Amino acid sequence: MKKPVLVVMAAGMGSRYGGLKQIDPVGNHGQLIIDYSIYDARRAGFETVVFVIKHEIEDTFKAAIGDRLSKVIDVKYAYQELTDLPEGYSVPAGRAKPWGTAHAILAARKLVDGPFAVVNADDYYGPDAFKTIYDYLSQHPDRPGCYEFAMVGYLLGNTVTENGHVARGICVEDEEHFLQTVTERTHIEKDGDNARFTEDDGATWSALPGDFIVSMNLWGLTDSFFTEAWNRFPAFLDKTLAENPLKGEYFLPSVISQLIEEGKARAKVLRSTDKWYGVTYQADKPVVVAAIAEKTAAGIYPDNLWEETK
């Protein structure tokens, strides 16, 4: 069985954050969130990372991240392009928004031919999360007639911000902790210890308990996902081009939910002992900086991550 590969979604420019947040330091020696993810991924067993980026940020990304990390892990690049569409389809006039997370993963389809984990470039997942997903992928190849996927879930209350709204995949699992459904909610706000979401720009709200399990896009997949996602892309485009051509998104969890509903896949919901941290807005950064400092002081990370690899 081939060793799992790490796929990092890094194409976003961080519009809400006000810049390319992937290159904003959070560590004492200029370390970025992605530095900690790659450090954790390497000690979990990952040897190759595929960064999914856009050509527009290629030079900046390579100079700030890729060229440096290529000294400690095998780095490859995939490019998410609006024009990467099935034959017969074209980008609608005025469309600038990327096609979504499933489309971002499809950008890596020619570089990955085995099991792989998916993470966001600007999220902190923790060492246990990477070890958990690597071990699962290493031990669970696809079964005859059923794809073997997994995800690391987090408590919703631990993933919302005080500083604005977020998008989260709300998960429902069965008694054996296999995913039943995951529903993408694109506007969730903190509400005390819990949260709430709206689908009509705040005209109405629905409550979400803080102990709901959510997907933070830490998925474990096999290369069968590429074939399924690409074959389902035209149906998504037909619907989106008719209903929401400028903003409709092809979400990774939606594809997985379809496969589960059809009985073609199952996805184990794994737990991590780590807390998730993210920087959606600039005001979120001090919380992440403080968390990294605390973990460094506790010996979870060396003060200068890459000094020991020189």
N, C-alpha and C positions, 0 to 999 in steps of 0.2 A: 504493500500500500504506500502511495506517495505521501511525503510529509506535507502537512498543512501549510498553506501560504497565507500571509496576512494581506488583505486588501483594505486600503485606507481611502475613504472618500474625502477628498480635499479640494474639490472643484469650486466650492462656494467662496465668494469674496467677503462674506460676513457683512452684508449690507446693513443689518440692524445694529451691528457692533460699530460700524464706522470705519472699516478698513479690513485688510487681510489679517484677520485675528490669529491665523495659524502662525504668524511670525512675531507675536507679541509675547515677550518673555514673562515667565512666572517663577523661575528659579533664581538662585543667588548668582549664578554665573551665566545668565542669559538663556537658560534652558527654556524651551517651549513645552507646551502640553504634549506635543507629539514626541518630544524627546523621552518623556516618562513612559509613554505608551510603547515606544520602540524598545526602551530598556526592559520594560516588563515583558514584552513579546519575546525578546531574545532569551531571557532566562526561563521563559515557559517552554521554549523549544523552536520557535519560529526562526527560520534562516533566510527567508525571502519576503520582501514587502513590495506590493504594487501600489503606487500612489496614483489615484485617479484625479487628474487635474484638468484645467482648461489651458489651451495654448496661450491665452491672454496673460496668465500668471506664471507661465513656464519658467522664464528667466529668474523672476523674483523667488519663486518657490525652490528652484534648484540651488540658487545662491544661498538662501537662508536655511534650507532644510536638506534637500536631497544630496547635494555634494558632500555635506558633512556626515550624514548618516550612512552614506555609501561606504564609509570606512569601517563600519561596525556590522553592517547587514547588507545582503544583496538587494539592491534597489532597482526597480523597474518602473516604467511610467506608462499609464494608459490615459487617453484623452477623451473626455466627454465633450462631444460636439453635437450641436443641435441638428446637424445634417445627417447624423448617423441613424438613418431610418430604413425600414424595410422598403424593398423595391415598390415603386408606385406611389410613395408618399413624399411630401415635401413640407418644408417649414412654412407655416402660415405667415402672411405679411404681418409685421409688427411683433412677432414672437421673439422675446429676448430671454425669457426665463428658461432654465434647464428643464429637461423632461422628467426629473425626479430621481429618486434613489435606485429604483430598479434599472433605469436607463444608465445611471452612473456605474452600477455593477456590470452591466452589459459591455461597457467600454473595456473591461478587462478580459473579455471572453477569449481573446487570442493569446493571452499570456498565462492563463491558469488552466491546468488540465487535471486537477485533482481536488481534494478537499481544501476549503479556504474559510477563513474568518473575515468578517466585515466589521470595521469600526469607523467612526467619524474622526477626522483629524483634530478637531477642536474640543474633544471630550476626554475627561480623565476617567478611566475605568478601574484601575487598580491591578496589582499583580495577581491576586487570586482569580480575577475574572479571566485574564489571559491564560493562566494555567488551566482553569476549568474548561475553557472552550478548546484549547489545544489538545488536552487529554481526551475529550469527548470525540473530537474529529479523528484522532489517531486510532480510536477503538471502534468506531461505528461507520463503516462504509455503507453505501446503499444496499438494501436488501432486494431480492428479486421482487419486482412489482411495487416497491415502496422506497422512496427517497428518504434518507436519514438526515434530517436537519436538526438544529438546536439554536437556542438563544439564551443569553444571560439576562435575566430579568432583574429589575430594580423596583423598589417601592416608589410609587408616584410622589408621595410627600417628600421624598429625598431628592427629587429631580426638578422641582419647580423653583422659579426664581421670584424674589421680591420685586424685581425691577421691570416686569413686563409679562407678555404672554409667550408661551412655548407650544411646540407641536410634539405630541407623544402618541405612540401606538399602545392603546389600551388592550390588555391581554386577558383572555379567559382560558383557563386550563382545566383538564379533567383530574380525576383523583390520582392518576399516575404521573401527573405533572407533564402531560403532553398538551401542547397548545391546541385549543379548539378554534378560537378566533382571535384576530388582532385588528382593531379598528383605529384608523388614523384620525386623531382629533387635532386640528391645526391651530386651535385658539384655546389654550388652557391657561388659567390664571390661578395663583395661590389664593386660598380662602381659609385662613386660620391654619389648622393642622391638616386640612384637606385641600381640595381644589374644585374648580368648576370650569365648564366649557360652554362655548357658544358656537352656533353654526350660522348665525344671522347678524354678525357684527355687533353683538351685545344687546340686541332687542330682547332676547330671552336667554336664560342660563340654566344649565343642568348640573347637579352636584356630582362630584367624583370623590369617593373616599380616598384618603391618603395612603391606605394600605393596599390599593390596587397595584397589581404588577404591570409594569410598562416596559416596552421595548425601547432601548436607547441605541438601536442599530448596532448591537453587538451580536451578530448572527454567525452561526456555523453552518456552512452549506457545502454541497458537493457540486462538481462541475455540471451535473444534470440540470442545475438551476438555469444555466445559460441557455440551454436549448428550450426549456419551458418558457422562460421570460421572453425570449425572442419570438417564439411561436405565438405568444399571447399579445404581443405588442400591437399587431394590426387591429385587434378588437378594441384595445384601449384607444388607439388613435382614431378609429371610426367614431367612437362615442365622444371623445374629447374635442376633436375638430368640429363636431357639430354643436357641442354644448358650451365648451370653455376653451377655445383654441389658443388663447394667449397665456393662460395660467394653469391649465390642467396638468396634473403630475402623475406619473407612473410610479406608484409607491412599491418598494420592495415587500413590505408586509402584506400588501394586497395580493401579490402574486403567490406568496406562501399560503395565505388564507384560501385562495382558490384551490391550490393543490391539496390542502388538507381536506377541504370540503368534498373534493372529488375522490378522496381516498388514495391519491397518488403519492402522498408524502405524509410524514409525521415530524413534529418538531418538539424536542424535549426542552422544557423550560428549566433552565439551570439557575442556581442561586449563587451569588457571590457574597463573600463576607465583607467586601470593600464597599465604600460609599462612592457613588458617582458624583463628579463635579463637572460643570461646564461653564463656558463663558459665552452667553448669548448676547449680553449687553455689557458695555464698559463697566457699569457698576457691579457686575458679577466678579470682575477680576480680583479685587482684594480678598474675597472669600477663597478663591482658588490659591492665591499666593500664600495665604495663611495656612491652608491645608497642606500644601507642599512643604512649607517650612516645618510644620509639625511632624510630618512623616520623615523628613530629613533628620530632624533632631532625634527621632525615635530609632534611627538607624535603618529604616526601610529603604532609603536611597542614600548613596554617597553625596556629599555636598556638591561635588563636581562630577556629574554622571559619567563622563567619558574619559576622565583622567586614568582610571584603572585599565582602560583598554589600549592605552598608548604603549 
